[in-house]
Each structure stands twice: as structure tokens, then as C-alpha cells.
Amino acid sequence: ERCAERGIAAGAKREKLGRLRLVLATSHHWRGRPGDARKLALAAQDALPSGSDPWVQAIERECFAALSLGLFDVFDRVQPRLEASPETRMTVRALARLATGAFQAGQSERAHALLARAEGAPKTLRAAPDVAAALERARASRATRRGDSAACLVHLRASAALQDEAGARRDACIERLNAAVLEAELGLHEDAERHLREAYDDAKRMSLAIVVDAARTNLGHVLTHLGRHREARAELGAAFLSLRDRGDERFLGAVHAYLSRALLGDGQPEEAERHARLAVEHLRDLPQVRPYALALLAEALRARGRLEEARDAADRAMDVLRSGVPLELGEGLVRWAHVATLDALGDADADAAAADAARALRERAAKITDPAWRQSFLERIPEHAATVAREPR
């Protein structure tokens, strides 16, 4: 980073200037400074030859920085420019990576189109390890939107191995972290804890602030499931202190949501409600994850005896699910919070809601071909176990 700054100060021009700006944009990305990364990526594009590999990398960097800042219209700017560029290894990789970003932003139609374009590229371009890794990552996101967590985990592990083959240690680290998150979603909490701690250590050694924060955030979530609520709050509190000045709405929302869950588990529903409301606010523009925060809000309100408010929060979460938005996180909790609230109110629709929740859960479980993973998914996620137990006979 210092060398790039010195090169710019020394009067670098044209393409050299663009390459140095790209180095700085990449550095700011990994340090968790999306605002600075975006500005530098935009400036790099202006100085780089259109269609060149560094120019494509600058477009990638701009896109993901903008997504971190909640600027979801970035695709309208970058996608046409990328699709009009010559088809090269770097362009195909960028299309696959943008597909992942579009899945994460809830733009499913765009994501499928981008992935199809990348998968339709010549085999010689797709065979490069970094391109193959980007394709596996996009397929993982597609599997998540289909409710197939097991397939997602397989794709993420493949992506991590390919990143290692490509020598991309930073990208391999974050893919291993993402795989650990999927392990947690399957109820494999001990594996997830071990792999998250490994990812944290690797990220710390490489000074990857964004990965360090992601590891601590997800570790807090896993520790909550393991019943270690105070440890969970410590990890989440540290992540919050690091994230609060960066403007990454998605991660801040996740921290508040996971804090809410840890506090609920620790018998503090009032504080849990406060963090759930903050999570809902931070995730207001992310319909694929906001229902999870609403479900946690419903759980906190129900624990406080405010049942009509809990019903409202649970209904709002279910409305998003019923609208067809594929949830990235917490479908089981959304359905369970709705059922539990109806039960608490003595509502006559509770049995029907419980039957629907159990049916949806079993449909998701049926996609998991590994019997041990399937059992873990049904029994070791609290809301899933509760849904199975509540299923009308």
C-alpha cells in the first residue's frame, strides 16, 4: 500500500496510475474500507485501458465495494460495460463473481443470467483455477437460493480448493469461512467453530480485516448454538466495534441479529428486542435476510409477553417469504416464530401454520443426501427441532 502511494505521489500517469489505484482499492477492500475502495476502483477505471484485465478487476472491486455500502444499482452501471468487453479469462471470472454479488443482493434473475453467460464461455477459459473457483462460488449462491444448503457447502469447499490451486490465499481463506457458515446452517456447530477459528487465524496473519470481522460475527452465532452465550456476545461485541465506522450495513445487521439471538438465549429479551430492531433497520434494503431479523424481533417480543406486536413482526417476516423472495438466512426461524406466536395467542390457524412449516422443512431436508447432515439439520437447529416436535400428527 505504501509503495503504491509513493508511486502515485511520484507522478505515475495513465495505465501505471490506474494499476497503482487498483492496488490501493484492493488493499482498502481487505481492510474493510468499502467507501475508499469504491472511490479508488472508479478512479482506476478512468486511467486503465477499457477491456484490459486490470480494468475488469477494477470493475469487480467497484461492484463489491458498492454492494457493501448498500448501493445495489451498481449492476446497472458495471454489467453492460463488462458484457461489452472482449471475452477473456478475467472477464468470465468477473461475470461469475458478479453473479454471486447479484444473488447476495437478491437480484435473482440478473444473477442467473450472469452465471449462464459465464458458464457458456469456452472451456479453455472456464478451466483456469481462479475462473473455476468463481463459478463454484456462484453455484454455491444459486444452491442457497434453492434451499439446498448441502449442495452449497460442497460448492464452497470446491471453490476453496480451487483458490488454493490458483495461489489466491486470501480468497481461499474467505471461501473456507463461507463453508464454515454453511456447516453451521446444517447444525454442524463443532466443525463450524473449528473452521471459523482457523479462518480467523489465517485472516489475522494476512491482515484481512473484513475476513476477521466476518469470522468473529459468524463465530458468535455458532457459539450461541453451542450454548456459550457470554463467549458469543464477546465475539459479536468485538466485531461490532470494528464494523461500526465502516458503513457495511449487511454485516452490522448480522451482528445485531446474532447479538439478539445470544441475548435471547441468555434470558435477556429486552436487550434482545433492542438489537433485533437495529438489525431490522440495517437490513431494511435486503429482503433476503431482513425476515430473519424480524423473526428474532417476534421471538423477543413474545418472550416479553407483547404478543400482538410479536404477531405483527412475525407476519411481516412471513409476508416476504410468501412473496417468493428466496431467503438467504433463517427460513426455519421465520416459520417457527410465526407458529410459536400463533400458539401463544391461541390462534386457530396455529395447526395449519405448523403443518406448513414442517412440510417446508422436510422438503429442504430431503435435498440433503448425506444422512448425518440431514439428521443434524433437523435435530441440531433449535427452530427446526421445535418445528418437527410441533408438527400436527
C-alpha positions in Angstrom: 0.0 0.0 0.0 2.8 2.5 0.9 4.6 1.6 -2.3 1.5 2.3 -4.4 1.0 5.7 -2.6 4.6 6.6 -3.2 4.3 5.7 -6.9 1.2 7.9 -7.3 3.0 10.8 -5.4 5.9 10.4 -7.7 3.7 11.3 -10.7 2.6 8.0 -12.2 0.5 8.5 -15.3 -2.1 6.7 -17.4 -2.0 2.9 -17.1 0.6 2.9 -14.3 -1.6 5.3 -12.3 -4.6 3.1 -12.9 -2.7 0.0 -11.7 -1.5 1.7 -8.6 -5.0 2.9 -7.8 -6.2 -0.7 -8.2 -3.6 -1.9 -5.7 -4.9 0.7 -3.2 -8.5 -0.2 -3.9 -7.7 -3.9 -3.3 -5.9 -3.1 0.0 -8.8 -1.0 1.2 -11.3 -3.8 0.4 -9.4 -6.3 2.5 -9.0 -3.8 5.3 -12.8 -3.3 5.4 -13.0 0.2 3.9 -15.6 -0.1 1.1 -16.0 3.6 0.7 -12.4 4.2 -0.1 -12.1 1.0 -2.1 -15.0 2.2 -4.3 -13.6 5.6 -5.0 -10.2 4.2 -5.9 -11.7 1.5 -8.1 -13.7 4.1 -10.0 -10.6 6.3 -10.4 -8.6 3.2 -11.6 -11.1 2.5 -14.3 -10.7 6.0 -15.7 -6.9 5.6 -16.1 -6.9 2.0 -17.4 -7.4 0.8 -21.0 -11.0 -0.3 -21.4 -11.3 -4.1 -21.6 -7.9 -4.8 -20.1 -7.5 -7.3 -17.3 -6.8 -4.6 -14.7 -9.8 -2.6 -15.9 -12.0 -5.7 -15.4 -10.5 -6.2 -11.9 -11.3 -2.5 -11.1 -15.0 -3.1 -12.1 -15.1 -6.1 -9.8 -13.7 -4.1 -6.9 -16.2 -1.2 -7.5 -19.1 -3.6 -7.6 -18.4 -5.4 -4.3 -17.5 -2.2 -2.5 -20.8 -0.6 -3.7 -22.7 -3.7 -2.5 -21.1 -3.4 0.9 -22.4 0.1 1.1 -25.9 -0.9 0.0 -25.7 0.7 -3.4 -27.5 -2.1 -5.3 -27.9 -0.1 -8.5 -24.2 -0.6 -9.2 -25.1 -3.5 -11.5 -26.8 -1.2 -13.9 -23.5 0.7 -14.3 -21.0 -2.2 -14.5 -22.8 -5.1 -16.1 -23.3 -3.5 -19.6 -19.6 -2.4 -19.7 -18.4 -5.9 -18.7 -20.7 -7.7 -21.2 -19.5 -5.5 -24.0 -15.8 -6.3 -23.3 -13.8 -9.0 -25.1 -14.4 -12.5 -23.7 -11.2 -13.2 -21.8 -10.4 -15.3 -18.7 -10.6 -12.3 -16.5 -14.0 -11.2 -18.0 -15.5 -14.7 -17.5 -14.2 -14.7 -13.9 -15.8 -11.2 -13.3 -19.1 -12.3 -14.7 -19.2 -15.3 -12.3 -18.2 -13.1 -9.4 -20.9 -10.5 -10.3 -23.4 -13.4 -10.4 -22.5 -14.2 -6.8 -22.9 -10.5 -5.9 -26.3 -10.4 -7.6 -27.5 -13.5 -5.7 -26.4 -11.8 -2.5 -28.2 -8.6 -3.4 -31.5 -10.5 -4.0 -31.4 -9.9 -7.8 -32.0 -13.5 -8.7 -33.0 -13.0 -12.4 -29.8 -11.0 -13.1 -27.7 -13.5 -11.2 -28.9 -16.4 -13.2 -28.3 -14.5 -16.4 -24.8 -13.6 -15.4 -24.0 -17.1 -14.3 -25.4 -18.6 -17.5 -23.2 -16.2 -19.5 -20.1 -17.2 -17.6 -20.9 -21.0 -17.8 -21.4 -20.6 -21.6 -17.8 -19.3 -22.1 -15.3 -21.6 -23.9 -14.0 -24.4 -21.8 -10.4 -23.2 -22.1 -11.4 -20.0 -20.2 -13.5 -21.8 -17.6 -10.8 -24.3 -16.8 -8.4 -21.8 -15.2 -8.4 -22.4 -11.4 -9.4 -18.9 -10.5 -12.3 -18.9 -13.0 -13.5 -22.4 -11.9 -13.4 -21.2 -8.3 -15.5 -18.2 -9.1 -18.0 -20.4 -10.9 -18.2 -22.8 -8.0 -18.8 -19.8 -5.7 -21.7 -18.6 -7.8 -23.1 -22.1 -7.9 -23.0 -22.1 -4.2 -25.1 -19.0 -4.0 -27.5 -20.5 -6.5 -27.9 -23.6 -4.4 -28.6 -21.4 -1.3 -31.4 -19.7 -3.2 -32.8 -23.1 -4.0 -32.8 -24.1 -0.3 -30.0 -26.7 -0.8 -27.5 -25.9 1.9 -25.7 -29.2 1.5 -25.0 -28.6 -2.2 -23.9 -25.0 -1.3 -21.4 -26.5 1.2 -20.0 -28.8 -1.5 -19.6 -26.0 -4.0 -17.9 -23.7 -1.4 -15.4 -26.4 -0.4 -14.6 -26.9 -4.1 -14.1 -23.2 -4.5 -11.7 -23.0 -1.6 -9.6 -25.9 -3.0 -9.5 -24.2 -6.5 -8.5 -20.9 -4.9 -5.6 -22.7 -3.2 -4.6 -24.2 -6.5 -4.7 -20.7 -8.1 -2.5 -19.4 -5.3 -5.2 -17.0 -4.1 -4.7 -17.4 -0.4 -7.0 -14.5 0.6 -9.8 -15.8 -1.5 -9.3 -19.3 -0.3 -9.5 -18.1 3.3 -12.8 -16.4 2.8 -14.3 -19.4 1.0 -13.3 -21.6 3.9 -15.1 -19.2 6.2 -18.2 -19.3 3.9 -18.1 -23.1 4.1 -18.0 -22.9 7.9 -21.1 -20.7 7.8 -22.9 -23.5 5.8 -21.7 -26.1 8.3 -23.4 -24.0 11.0 -26.6 -23.9 8.9 -26.6 -27.7 8.8 -26.2 -27.9 12.5 -22.5 -29.0 12.3 -21.6 -26.5 15.0 -18.4 -28.1 16.3 -17.0 -28.3 12.8 -18.1 -24.7 12.1 -16.4 -23.4 15.3 -13.1 -25.1 14.4 -13.1 -23.9 10.8 -14.1 -20.3 11.8 -11.3 -20.1 14.3 -8.9 -21.4 11.6 -10.2 -18.8 9.1 -9.9 -16.1 11.8 -6.2 -17.0 12.5 -5.4 -17.1 8.8 -7.1 -13.7 8.2 -5.3 -12.2 11.1 -2.0 -13.3 9.8 -2.8 -11.7 6.4 -4.3 -8.5 7.9 -7.6 -9.2 6.2 -9.8 -7.1 8.4 -13.0 -7.8 6.5 -12.5 -11.6 6.9 -11.5 -11.2 10.6 -14.8 -9.4 11.2 -16.8 -12.0 9.3 -15.2 -14.8 11.2 -15.9 -13.2 14.6 -19.5 -12.4 13.6 -20.3 -16.0 12.5 -18.3 -17.5 15.4 -20.6 -15.5 17.7 -23.6 -17.1 16.0 -22.1 -20.6 16.3 -21.2 -20.2 20.0 -24.8 -19.2 20.7 -26.0 -22.5 19.2 -23.5 -24.3 21.4 -25.0 -22.6 24.5 -21.9 -20.4 25.2 -23.8 -17.1 25.2 -21.3 -15.0 27.0 -18.5 -16.1 24.7 -20.8 -15.3 21.8 -21.5 -11.8 23.0 -17.8 -11.2 23.4 -17.0 -12.2 19.8 -20.0 -10.2 18.5 -19.2 -7.2 20.6 -15.6 -7.2 19.2 -16.9 -7.5 15.6 -19.4 -4.6 16.2 -16.6 -2.3 17.5 -14.6 -3.0 14.3 -17.5 -2.6 11.9 -19.5 0.3 13.2 -17.5 3.0 11.4 -17.2 1.2 8.1 -20.8 1.6 6.8 -21.3 -2.1 5.9 -25.0 -2.3 6.6 -25.2 -6.0 5.8 -22.6 -7.0 8.4 -23.8 -4.6 11.0 -27.3 -6.0 10.6 -25.9 -9.6 11.0 -24.0 -8.6 14.2 -27.1 -7.1 15.8 -29.3 -10.1 14.7 -26.8 -12.5 16.2 -26.5 -10.4 19.4 -30.3 -10.5 19.7 -30.2 -14.3 19.4 -27.4 -14.6 22.0 -29.3 -12.4 24.4 -32.5 -14.3 24.0 -30.6 -17.5 24.8 -29.1 -15.8 27.9 -32.6 -14.8 29.1 -32.4 -11.1 28.3 -35.4 -10.4 26.0 -35.4 -6.6 26.5 -31.9 -6.2 25.1 -32.6 -8.9 22.5 -35.5 -6.7 21.3 -33.3 -3.7 21.0 -30.7 -5.4 18.9 -33.4 -7.1 16.7 -34.8 -3.7 15.9 -31.4 -2.4 15.0 -30.9 -5.5 12.8 -34.2 -4.8 11.0 -33.1 -1.2 10.3 -29.7 -2.1 9.0 -31.1 -4.8 6.7 -34.1 -2.7 5.5 -32.9 -2.9 1.9 -32.0 -6.6 1.9 -35.3 -8.6 1.7 -33.4 -11.9 1.5 -32.1 -11.5 5.1 -34.3 -8.9 6.8 -37.0 -11.5 7.6 -34.5 -13.3 9.9 -34.2 -10.1 11.9 -38.0 -9.7 12.0 -38.3 -13.3 13.3 -35.9 -12.5 16.1 -37.9 -9.4 16.9 -41.0 -11.5 17.1 -39.2 -14.0 19.4 -38.0 -11.2 21.7 -41.5 -9.6 21.8 -43.1 -13.0 22.5 -40.6 -13.6 25.4 -41.7 -10.2 26.8 -45.4 -11.1 26.6 -46.1 -8.5 23.9 -48.0 -10.9 21.7 -49.8 -8.6 19.3 -46.5 -6.8 18.4 -44.9 -10.2 18.1 -47.6 -11.3 15.6 -47.0 -8.1 13.6 -43.3 -8.8 13.3 -43.8 -12.5 12.5 -46.4 -11.6 9.9 -44.1 -9.1 8.2 -41.4 -11.8 8.0 -43.8 -14.3 6.6 -45.1 -11.8 4.0 -41.6 -11.6 2.5 -41.3 -15.4 2.4 -44.7 -15.8 0.9 -43.9 -13.2 -1.8 -41.4 -15.7 -3.3 -38.2 -13.9 -2.2 -35.6 -16.7 -1.6 -34.3 -16.2 1.9 -30.6 -16.4 2.3 -30.8 -17.0 6.1 -33.3 -18.1 8.7 -36.3 -19.6 6.8 -36.8 -22.1 9.6 -36.8 -19.4 12.2 -39.2 -17.2 10.2 -41.7 -20.1 10.0 -41.2 -21.2 13.6 -41.6 -17.6 15.0 -44.9 -17.4 13.2 -46.1 -20.8 14.5 -44.9 -20.0 18.1 -46.6 -16.6 18.1 -49.9 -18.1 16.9 -49.7 -20.8 19.6 -49.1 -18.1 22.3 -52.1 -16.2 21.1 -54.3 -19.4 20.9 -55.0 -18.7 17.3 -57.0 -21.3 15.4 -54.6 -21.1 12.5 -51.6 -22.4 14.5 -52.0 -26.0 13.5 -52.2 -25.2 9.8 -49.1 -23.0 10.1 -47.3 -25.7 12.0 -48.1 -28.2 9.3 -46.9 -25.9 6.5 -43.7 -25.2 8.4 -43.0 -28.9 8.9 -43.7 -29.6 5.3 -41.3 -26.9 4.1 -38.6 -28.0 6.5 -38.9 -31.7 5.4 -38.7 -30.6 1.7 -35.5 -28.8 2.4 -34.1 -31.7 4.4 -34.9 -34.1 1.6 -32.4 -32.3 -0.6 -29.6 -33.2 1.8 -28.2 -36.5 0.5 -25.8 -37.2 3.4 -27.9 -38.9 6.2 -25.8 -37.5 9.0 -26.1 -33.9 7.7 -29.8 -34.4 7.2 -30.2 -35.6 10.8 -28.1 -32.7 12.1 -30.1 -30.2 10.1 -33.4 -31.5 11.6 -32.3 -32.0 15.2 -29.5 -29.6 16.0 -31.0 -26.3 14.8 -33.4 -25.3 17.6 -36.2 -23.9 15.5 -36.0 -27.0 13.2 -36.2 -29.4 16.2 -39.1 -27.3 17.6 -40.9 -27.4 14.2 -40.6 -31.2 14.0 -41.9 -31.6 17.6 -44.8 -29.3 16.9 -45.9 -31.0 13.6 -49.5 -32.0 13.8 -50.0 -35.8 13.9 
